[in-house]
């Protein structure tokens, strides 16, 4: 899978993808991530990419030409399954969307900045608008990093244990069960005995019960 990202601050993004699971995914060539600087596509002086909004009001808006130049130049080489704009007024991102997007081949993510992007870009180029939560960030970059992480770890072969993404919280609308590792006893705080029993059927049953109980306690809305 390939994820291309258009941003005004590409430097902000590189380190997200240079460590841990996403690093491994890129090294194994299961995931390609490229970050493009929208300033490289502007014809305005001094690399200008934003301007005052028509009608007045505070805050700058990202101009249409640099963004369209960037999008169209990338579209010459790649047919994107979705062109996604990260925005607080988009559809709220969740595991279901991550699962669906992980089945695509090529995604283009557009990060807004300042007051947003010229509406005509949204009208004519964007196929999906996604928010990572009901709060306003200074740009879409963190959202793009979150999408890339959540999608990248679902790609077959990225996680060592193929089943481990299926056991994540939210995969069955349930939160994940508690997990433990060595030592078995720390200051008298013991690991539940069932986990040491070697009885996998019983362990799975216990885990499912714990998942249900956790979901009831912490996120009853998921059970509706
Ligand atoms: N850009 C600014 N705020 C955002 C949010 N909550 N989600 C996605 N992109 C954003």
Boltz pocket constraint, residues with backbone or C-beta under 6 A from the ligand:
constraints:
  - pocket:
      binder: B
      contacts: [[A, 86], [A, 87], [A, 88], [A, 112], [A, 130], [A, 131], [A, 132], [A, 133], [A, 134], [A, 135], [A, 136], [A, 137], [A, 138], [A, 139], [A, 140], [A, 143]]
      max_distance: 6.0
